[in-house]
Amino acid sequence: MLIEGNESNFNQLVNNDLVLVDFFAEWCGPCRMLEPVLDDVANDRSDFDIVKVDIDKNRALAQQFGVMSVPTLMIFKKGELIETKNGFMPKELLVNWVNEHK
């Protein structure tokens, strides 16, 4: 399940063991390509959360984390930012990247 993150719930959402955050925009082509990949991963895996943050609706969050392009993917562990990657990622690469941080 994909979780919608926003400025009021973000800190609580990323406080779990392992969380993948997708900073995206509705108008972004690569973001739309990434959405079904994230849906697949969310359906396959329950050992980490996936939080989607719309940068146009949550500008303060995007600014806080220095999001300059979308999609920007971030891995959080117990509230701490561990790693950031930009751009589309195929499912296999995305899953491998998350697994590196388990």
Residue pairs with C-beta under 8 A, 6 or more apart in sequence:
1 42
1 50
2 38
2 39
2 42
2 50
2 51
2 52
3 13
3 49
3 50
3 51
3 52
4 51
4 52
4 53
4 54
5 13
5 14
5 21
5 51
5 52
5 53
5 58
5 61
6 53
6 57
6 58
6 61
7 58
7 60
7 61
10 51
10 53
10 58
10 61
11 79
13 19
13 49
13 51
14 21
14 51
14 76
14 79
15 78
15 79
16 48
16 49
16 78
17 48
17 77
17 78
18 47
18 48
18 49
18 75
18 76
18 77
18 98
18 101
18 102
19 48
19 49
19 50
19 51
19 75
19 76
19 77
20 48
20 49
20 50
20 51
20 73
20 74
20 75
20 94
20 98
21 50
21 51
21 52
21 53
21 73
21 74
21 75
21 76
22 31
22 34
22 38
22 50
22 51
22 52
22 53
22 71
22 72
22 73
23 53
23 55
23 61
23 62
23 65
23 67
23 70
23 71
23 72
23 73
23 74
24 31
24 34
24 35
24 52
24 53
24 54
24 55
24 70
24 71
25 31
25 54
25 55
25 56
25 70
26 54
26 56
28 70
28 71
30 70
30 71
30 87
30 88
31 70
31 71
33 88
34 71
34 88
34 89
37 89
37 90
37 91
37 94
38 50
38 52
38 94
40 91
41 50
41 91
41 94
41 95
41 98
42 50
45 95
47 102
48 98
48 102
53 61
53 62
55 61
55 62
55 67
55 70
61 67
65 72
65 74
65 81
65 84
69 86
69 87
71 86
71 87
71 88
72 84
72 85
72 86
73 84
73 85
73 86
73 89
73 94
74 81
74 82
74 83
74 84
75 81
75 82
75 83
75 84
75 97
75 98
75 101
76 82
77 101
82 101
83 97
83 101
85 97
89 97
